[in-house]
Amino acid sequence: MKNFPIFVLLAFSIFSLGYAESYDATMAEWTNLLPAIPETGQSAVFTTKISASYRRMPLSVVFRSHNKTFAVSLKDDGAHGDVKAGDGIFGCVFPAQNEPGYWFCFVAAGASNQPQTFSIPQTFTVSPKNTEYRAIWADLWNQGFLTPEQARQFVQTARQGNFNAVIVQVRKVGDAAYNSRIEPRSSNIKDSSYDPLKYIIDLAHDTSGGKKRLEVHAWVVVYRVHKGSAKSGLPRSPHILGKHPEWASKNLAGELFVENSVCLDPGVPGVTDYNISVFEDIVSRYDVDGINFDYIRYQARGWGYNAIALQRFRKLYNRKDTPNARDPQWLEFQREQVTHFLRKAYIRLTAIKPNLKVSVCTIGWGDIPGGDFTRTDAYAGGVQDWNEWQRLQILDVNFRMGYKNQSNPKHKSQFINWTRFSLGHQYFRLSPIGLGAYLNSTEGTLSQIDYARQNGADGFGYYCYNEPAKNTKPTSSYYQAFAKKAFPVWADVPPLAWKESNPNGSLAGIVRRGGHPLDGAIVSLPEIKMSAKTDGTGFYAFIGVPTGKYKIAVNGKTVGTREIHASRISYFDIKY
């Protein structure tokens, strides 16, 4: 600290006064943090991509906790955790700390005694030892919590296996395994007096007699809302497809069914608001610790040709044709629709419950050629841009589904490649690795756990309770034996720094023209070079905005100002 007296003083001044003009959102893009949640006594590598205009300046990362501030020089020499010399990726090492606590950091460009520009700050946590996610999924198709007896056995087994979170499927096909005000009851929950979600919460949160508290995450399938044959047709009202059959996704041939499933189309604005209303109903009435979004994507390449979505695409891109499945503009449009949903859901749900943990089951189909996410099937097939979601901070926990057979050399290599990528692109969010236990022997799953742990994973999601290993029944004795090898002692869930001590805030609102939502408008905060596009409902949002007062522009025209406060959502609706 002796080398940075003026630098540190200025850092405190900026965070206390909120000088927006000191920040440049394009200056630094965090790319890596290993381990993602450093424990006490552990150092961590920070890497960041620096814009070309700043690379010749002296660069440092300033780290600040409640009682400590220091700076570490950033280097692009291949010897400070960065990839290689001269590639624009700069690195530094955060030194080991003896105490747990919340930290935030930012890049500063310029001489240490007179820095000129600062990046937007990020938060992270130094955790106590022995923290990692150990979540286990229980689906609604099989035995797990269909009856109170099953639920008691499931929660007891999770505790015996030293799991610390249960992720229970409460919406599988536009239905509800809880007392929903909106959707019909799941057909395989036979006892009308039984509320599976509430019962699981009561069991998991019960700490009497020294029991460990388990987190409960409500697992919801977002877009797939029906399974059945085409001959049987669509379900009737009150199911959403009975109320709004025009919201269903289609392929170019106009077909609705793919692999006996029907999905709502992400490109339909009504779908976004309907889905969020369902999830708001859960979050507002149940004491869930988190919500887990699954199937948050298109069915596959070649889907999404809903008439409403097509009309929006043609208007936004000034086209009259029907795009083919590989059209770059069409794929961009589709990726944006899923991102729009998640951004809006994150704002709306955390407005109800600020400490809610929003997690996503993301795909890692096939391999990741050359480490380039844009060449993956996740990006171009399911059009699920989860790497961007983390950068935008519109999720808290990314349970990437690393469902690979460890005994298959090709799959083993894919597991390694995807794990490396996931842990190298966290943007200060948690990235537990989803384990396809049902595909593997016990030894295969243990091998994947070991590899992920050695590379700094934040923990694991275990899929699934009903088949803990290939062709294996879910018995208490199996899980206890597994725990002795995988989870021999209890571990707490890693804390989320940005939920506990966030120097940044959020901004959200609706843009309207002539009383109607404005689709595809560019809303920006010019002083910190942040921008976002409105969705089909006119909604926009920014997350991770430094405190301060900002001008707000729409399509380059200033329309007003708004004050941003730490750990709060500020709202600004716009008539344009």
ZAKENU-900842 format. One record per residue (C-alpha): residue in three letters; x, y, z. Coordinates in steps of 0.05 Angstrom, whole numbers, padded with zeros to 5 digits, always signed. Layout:
% ZAKENU-900842
ALAXYZ
...
This chain:
% ZAKENU-900842
MET+00000+00000+00000
LYS+00058+00047+00010
ASN+00066+00054-00065
PHE-00005+00079-00076
PRO-00023+00134-00025
ILE-00055+00183-00074
PHE-00084+00128-00116
VAL-00119+00097-00057
LEU-00146+00164-00033
LEU-00175+00177-00101
ALA-00206+00108-00103
PHE-00243+00123-00038
SER-00264+00191-00065
ILE-00294+00161-00128
PHE-00335+00109-00090
SER-00359+00159-00038
LEU-00378+00214-00088
GLY-00399+00171-00148
TYR-00364+00210-00203
ALA-00396+00178-00264
GLU-00349+00213-00313
SER-00290+00175-00284
TYR-00316+00108-00310
ASP-00309+00076-00378
ALA-00350+00014-00387
THR-00311-00006-00450
MET-00242+00000-00419
ALA-00237-00069-00386
GLU-00275-00133-00396
TRP-00263-00183-00340
THR-00249-00252-00370
ASN-00225-00296-00315
LEU-00223-00307-00240
LEU-00192-00372-00215
PRO-00213-00397-00167
ALA-00278-00361-00177
ILE-00292-00355-00103
PRO-00223-00355-00069
GLU-00224-00384+00001
THR-00184-00355+00059
GLY-00111-00370+00048
GLN-00119-00375-00028
SER-00094-00328-00080
ALA-00133-00316-00144
VAL-00115-00298-00216
PHE-00153-00240-00247
THR-00150-00229-00321
THR-00182-00174-00362
LYS-00185-00154-00435
ILE-00163-00082-00442
SER-00186-00036-00498
ALA-00129-00019-00546
SER-00131+00056-00529
TYR-00112+00042-00457
ARG-00058-00012-00465
ARG+00001+00036-00466
MET-00019+00068-00400
PRO+00003+00040-00332
LEU-00054-00006-00310
SER-00072-00030-00240
VAL-00129-00066-00206
VAL-00152-00033-00142
PHE-00181-00081-00091
ARG-00223-00056-00033
SER-00258-00088+00026
HIS-00289-00056+00087
ASN-00222-00045+00121
LYS-00169-00052+00067
THR-00151-00022+00000
PHE-00091-00038-00044
ALA-00072-00039-00117
VAL-00036-00092-00160
SER-00004-00077-00227
LEU-00034-00109-00289
LYS+00014-00139-00339
ASP+00009-00168-00409
ASP+00073-00207-00408
GLY+00048-00279-00402
ALA+00076-00285-00332
HIS+00020-00256-00289
GLY-00037-00304-00302
ASP-00051-00274-00371
VAL-00053-00319-00431
LYS+00007-00295-00470
ALA+00049-00232-00479
GLY+00020-00178-00523
ASP-00049-00207-00534
GLY-00088-00152-00498
ILE-00106-00198-00440
PHE-00075-00169-00377
GLY-00067-00207-00312
CYS-00051-00199-00238
VAL-00053-00242-00176
PHE-00099-00224-00118
PRO-00059-00243-00056
ALA-00085-00293-00006
GLN-00127-00263+00051
ASN-00131-00289+00121
GLU-00203-00269+00134
PRO-00267-00280+00093
GLY-00303-00218+00068
TYR-00333-00180+00010
TRP-00289-00143-00039
PHE-00298-00101-00101
CYS-00246-00084-00153
PHE-00237-00040-00214
VAL-00184-00027-00266
ALA-00149+00041-00263
ALA-00111+00069-00323
GLY-00056+00121-00314
ALA+00000+00136-00266
SER-00012+00110-00195
ASN-00013+00180-00167
GLN-00057+00208-00222
PRO-00103+00155-00253
GLN-00145+00180-00311
THR-00199+00128-00321
PHE-00233+00073-00282
SER-00272+00012-00304
ILE-00340-00005-00275
PRO-00327-00040-00208
GLN-00341-00114-00197
THR-00354-00151-00132
PHE-00328-00218-00108
THR-00322-00256-00043
VAL-00265-00286-00003
SER-00303-00345+00027
PRO-00291-00385+00089
LYS-00259-00452+00075
ASN-00302-00510+00053
THR-00355-00473+00013
GLU-00382-00500-00052
TYR-00450-00513-00083
ARG-00474-00584-00076
ALA-00541-00581-00108
ILE-00584-00640-00128
TRP-00641-00638-00179
ALA-00705-00677-00168
ASP-00751-00680-00228
LEU-00827-00682-00231
TRP-00830-00741-00279
ASN-00805-00793-00231
GLN-00809-00810-00157
GLY-00776-00757-00114
PHE-00828-00713-00082
LEU-00894-00733-00113
THR-00921-00751-00044
PRO-00903-00727+00026
GLU-00869-00793+00040
GLN-00825-00786-00021
ALA-00809-00714-00002
ARG-00787-00734+00068
GLN-00742-00788+00040
PHE-00712-00741-00012
VAL-00694-00686+00037
GLN-00667-00736+00088
THR-00625-00769+00034
ALA-00598-00701+00010
ARG-00576-00685+00081
GLN-00544-00753+00090
GLY-00506-00742+00025
ASN-00480-00674+00049
PHE-00517-00636-00006
ASN-00532-00564+00013
ALA-00585-00546-00039
VAL-00644-00582-00070
ILE-00670-00560-00138
VAL-00741-00586-00146
GLN-00779-00585-00211
VAL-00844-00547-00199
ARG-00861-00532-00272
LYS-00847-00585-00325
VAL-00898-00573-00381
GLY-00936-00510-00365
ASP-00963-00542-00301
ALA-00952-00531-00227
ALA-00926-00574-00170
TYR-00950-00521-00122
ASN-01014-00482-00110
SER-01010-00438-00171
ARG-01057-00380-00184
ILE-01042-00384-00258
GLU-01026-00454-00284
PRO-01062-00521-00277
ARG-01038-00571-00226
SER-00988-00625-00247
SER-01027-00688-00264
ASN-00980-00734-00226
ILE-00992-00698-00159
LYS-01053-00737-00138
ASP-01066-00711-00068
SER-01103-00645-00076
SER-01086-00624-00004
TYR-01011-00633-00016
ASP-00969-00572-00036
PRO-00902-00604-00057
LEU-00862-00539-00059
LYS-00885-00514+00009
TYR-00873-00583+00040
ILE-00803-00587+00012
ILE-00787-00517+00037
ASP-00812-00534+00107
LEU-00770-00597+00109
ALA-00707-00567+00079
HIS-00708-00503+00121
ASP-00720-00541+00186
THR-00658-00536+00231
SER-00688-00567+00293
GLY-00646-00620+00327
GLY-00583-00595+00295
LYS-00605-00608+00223
LYS-00570-00570+00168
ARG-00611-00519+00129
LEU-00616-00536+00055
GLU-00629-00483+00003
VAL-00691-00495-00040
HIS-00691-00473-00112
ALA-00755-00476-00154
TRP-00736-00510-00219
VAL-00780-00484-00276
VAL-00779-00505-00349
VAL-00787-00439-00386
TYR-00807-00451-00458
ARG-00826-00524-00466
VAL-00899-00528-00442
HIS-00926-00593-00471
LYS-00906-00664-00484
GLY-00949-00711-00525
SER-00962-00735-00595
ALA-00984-00691-00652
LYS-01045-00735-00660
SER-01070-00716-00591
GLY-01065-00642-00607
LEU-01054-00585-00559
PRO-01080-00583-00487
ARG-01143-00543-00473
SER-01152-00483-00428
PRO-01133-00468-00372
HIS-01067-00492-00401
ILE-01030-00435-00434
LEU-01031-00469-00502
GLY-01107-00475-00496
LYS-01112-00401-00482
HIS-01060-00378-00532
PRO-01045-00430-00586
GLU-01018-00373-00629
TRP-00958-00367-00581
ALA-00930-00436-00599
SER-00863-00440-00635
LYS-00861-00471-00704
ASN-00811-00494-00756
LEU-00809-00471-00828
ALA-00860-00524-00847
GLY-00908-00497-00795
GLU-00902-00558-00750
LEU-00911-00549-00675
PHE-00884-00615-00648
VAL-00811-00632-00642
GLU-00794-00698-00607
ASN-00865-00699-00579
SER-00856-00630-00548
VAL-00888-00562-00560
CYS-00854-00497-00538
LEU-00875-00426-00529
ASP-00838-00380-00576
PRO-00787-00333-00544
GLY-00800-00282-00599
VAL-00872-00269-00576
PRO-00875-00211-00526
GLY-00936-00241-00492
VAL-00897-00304-00476
THR-00844-00265-00438
ASP-00894-00229-00394
TYR-00936-00292-00383
ASN-00876-00334-00362
ILE-00851-00279-00315
SER-00920-00273-00283
VAL-00918-00348-00268
PHE-00849-00342-00236
GLU-00869-00279-00197
ASP-00926-00319-00168
ILE-00876-00370-00141
VAL-00826-00320-00114
SER-00877-00275-00081
ARG-00914-00331-00044
TYR-00861-00384-00028
ASP-00798-00378+00015
VAL-00753-00404-00041
ASP-00679-00388-00038
GLY-00673-00388-00113
ILE-00706-00400-00180
ASN-00674-00446-00231
PHE-00690-00433-00305
ASP-00686-00494-00350
TYR-00700-00502-00425
ILE-00687-00428-00432
ARG-00673-00434-00506
TYR-00703-00452-00573
GLN-00718-00526-00586
ALA-00664-00531-00639
ARG-00638-00496-00701
GLY-00696-00486-00749
TRP-00749-00467-00699
GLY-00778-00400-00679
TYR-00820-00387-00741
ASN-00880-00362-00702
ALA-00921-00311-00742
ILE-00916-00258-00688
ALA-00841-00268-00681
LEU-00831-00266-00756
GLN-00869-00201-00762
ARG-00825-00169-00708
PHE-00762-00194-00742
ARG-00781-00166-00810
LYS-00798-00098-00780
LEU-00735-00094-00738
TYR-00689-00114-00795
ASN-00728-00080-00851
ARG-00739-00145-00888
LYS-00797-00178-00924
ASP-00770-00248-00934
THR-00770-00309-00889
PRO-00699-00322-00864
ASN-00668-00390-00868
ALA-00646-00424-00804
ARG-00574-00402-00811
ASP-00587-00330-00829
PRO-00540-00287-00785
GLN-00593-00234-00771
TRP-00645-00286-00755
LEU-00598-00321-00705
GLU-00581-00253-00675
PHE-00654-00238-00666
GLN-00667-00305-00633
ARG-00609-00299-00585
GLU-00634-00230-00565
GLN-00703-00256-00549
VAL-00678-00306-00497
THR-00631-00254-00468
HIS-00688-00203-00464
PHE-00729-00253-00424
LEU-00674-00267-00374
ARG-00657-00194-00364
LYS-00730-00176-00351
ALA-00740-00237-00306
TYR-00678-00219-00265
ILE-00702-00148-00253
ARG-00774-00167-00238
LEU-00759-00225-00192
THR-00703-00192-00152
ALA-00748-00131-00143
ILE-00794-00178-00104
LYS-00738-00214-00067
PRO-00670-00179-00072
ASN-00632-00238-00044
LEU-00664-00288-00092
LYS-00612-00330-00128
VAL-00628-00332-00202
SER-00595-00393-00233
VAL-00597-00421-00304
CYS-00586-00491-00332
THR-00543-00476-00393
ILE-00523-00522-00449
GLY-00455-00547-00469
TRP-00474-00590-00529
GLY-00416-00623-00567
ASP-00349-00588-00560
ILE-00324-00516-00559
PRO-00280-00510-00621
GLY-00217-00472-00606
GLY-00247-00445-00543
ASP-00292-00400-00586
PHE-00362-00397-00556
THR-00392-00367-00620
ARG-00374-00432-00657
THR-00413-00476-00609
ASP-00482-00508-00617
ALA-00503-00473-00553
TYR-00493-00406-00587
ALA-00517-00422-00658
GLY-00564-00481-00646
GLY-00601-00469-00582
VAL-00584-00394-00591
GLN-00569-00391-00517
ASP-00516-00337-00507
TRP-00501-00354-00434
ASN-00431-00325-00439
GLU-00463-00257-00452
TRP-00513-00268-00396
GLN-00457-00273-00346
ARG-00422-00212-00374
LEU-00488-00173-00369
GLN-00497-00198-00297
ILE-00568-00221-00310
LEU-00558-00286-00272
ASP-00526-00306-00206
VAL-00509-00379-00215
ASN-00494-00414-00281
PHE-00506-00489-00274
ARG-00475-00508-00341
MET-00498-00578-00357
GLY-00434-00617-00366
TYR-00471-00681-00382
LYS-00415-00723-00411
ASN-00399-00797-00406
GLN-00331-00801-00373
SER-00317-00870-00402
ASN-00322-00842-00473
PRO-00255-00809-00493
LYS-00290-00758-00537
HIS-00339-00739-00483
LYS-00284-00737-00431
SER-00246-00687-00474
GLN-00309-00645-00483
PHE-00321-00644-00408
ILE-00250-00617-00397
ASN-00257-00564-00452
TRP-00324-00539-00429
THR-00303-00537-00356
ARG-00242-00496-00374
PHE-00283-00448-00414
SER-00338-00441-00361
LEU-00288-00427-00305
GLY-00250-00379-00349
HIS-00310-00336-00367
GLN-00348-00325-00303
TYR-00351-00249-00300
PHE-00355-00254-00224
ARG-00415-00300-00223
LEU-00417-00371-00196
SER-00407-00429-00244
PRO-00420-00496-00211
ILE-00412-00554-00259
GLY-00474-00595-00276
LEU-00457-00669-00271
GLY-00493-00720-00313
ALA-00490-00773-00259
TYR-00543-00814-00295
LEU-00494-00824-00353
ASN-00435-00847-00311
SER-00411-00898-00262
THR-00397-00872-00192
GLU-00323-00871-00208
GLY-00336-00831-00271
THR-00374-00777-00233
LEU-00321-00775-00178
SER-00268-00764-00232
GLN-00307-00705-00261
ILE-00315-00675-00191
ASP-00240-00681-00178
TYR-00223-00647-00244
ALA-00272-00590-00234
ARG-00249-00578-00162
GLN-00176-00576-00183
ASN-00194-00521-00233
GLY-00232-00477-00184
ALA-00305-00496-00195
ASP-00356-00464-00147
GLY-00387-00532-00135
PHE-00434-00579-00171
GLY-00505-00592-00193
TYR-00520-00667-00189
TYR-00568-00694-00241
CYS-00607-00728-00218
TYR-00635-00755-00152
ASN-00676-00810-00185
GLU-00616-00840-00221
PRO-00552-00824-00181
ALA-00510-00867-00227
LYS-00523-00905-00291
ASN-00577-00958-00278
THR-00575-00944-00203
LYS-00634-00934-00156
PRO-00635-00874-00108
THR-00624-00907-00041
SER-00600-00874+00023
SER-00543-00925+00027
TYR-00518-00905-00042
TYR-00517-00831-00027
GLN-00483-00841+00041
ALA-00429-00883+00008
PHE-00421-00831-00047
ALA-00416-00775+00003
LYS-00357-00809+00038
LYS-00318-00802-00027
ALA-00345-00738-00057
PHE-00371-00696+00002
PRO-00341-00726+00066
VAL-00354-00663+00107
TRP-00409-00610+00105
ALA-00396-00548+00062
ASP-00436-00483+00063
VAL-00462-00453-00001
PRO-00415-00399-00027
PRO-00439-00328-00011
LEU-00458-00281-00067
ALA-00420-00217-00057
TRP-00464-00176-00103
LYS-00525-00194-00061
GLU-00493-00174+00004
SER-00449-00113-00011
ASN-00458-00084-00080
PRO-00430-00016-00097
ASN-00471-00015-00160
GLY-00544-00008-00176
SER-00593-00023-00232
LEU-00636+00017-00279
ALA-00699-00007-00314
GLY-00760+00020-00350
ILE-00807+00019-00410
VAL-00798+00060-00473
ARG-00862+00080-00509
ARG-00879+00119-00571
GLY-00950+00143-00581
GLY-00971+00101-00522
HIS-00944+00037-00551
PRO-00881-00002-00530
LEU-00821+00014-00574
ASP-00788-00049-00598
GLY-00714-00051-00614
ALA-00696+00019-00589
ILE-00625+00030-00564
VAL-00624+00059-00493
SER-00557+00084-00470
LEU-00519+00116-00413
PRO-00469+00156-00454
GLU-00425+00177-00397
ILE-00405+00106-00381
LYS-00416+00077-00450
MET-00469+00026-00431
SER-00526+00009-00478
ALA-00584-00040-00482
LYS-00638-00056-00533
THR-00712-00055-00514
ASP-00752-00119-00522
GLY-00819-00129-00554
THR-00853-00098-00493
GLY-00808-00037-00494
PHE-00771-00060-00433
TYR-00697-00043-00421
ALA-00651-00053-00362
PHE-00579-00043-00339
ILE-00549-00084-00282
GLY-00483-00067-00249
VAL-00486+00009-00258
PRO-00440+00050-00213
THR-00474+00099-00167
GLY-00483+00169-00194
LYS-00529+00212-00236
TYR-00532+00195-00310
LYS-00561+00222-00374
ILE-00605+00172-00410
ALA-00611+00170-00486
VAL-00656+00133-00534
ASN-00627+00122-00604
GLY-00575+00175-00588
LYS-00624+00229-00564
THR-00620+00250-00490
VAL-00688+00240-00457
GLY-00673+00252-00383
THR-00629+00236-00323
ARG-00634+00187-00266
GLU-00596+00177-00200
ILE-00569+00106-00189
HIS-00563+00081-00118
ALA-00523+00022-00091
SER-00559-00045-00086
ARG-00624-00015-00113
ILE-00665-00016-00177
SER-00681+00054-00203
TYR-00738+00061-00253
PHE-00745+00109-00311
ASP-00801+00101-00362
ILE-00792+00140-00426
LYS-00841+00172-00475
TYR-00801+00177-00539
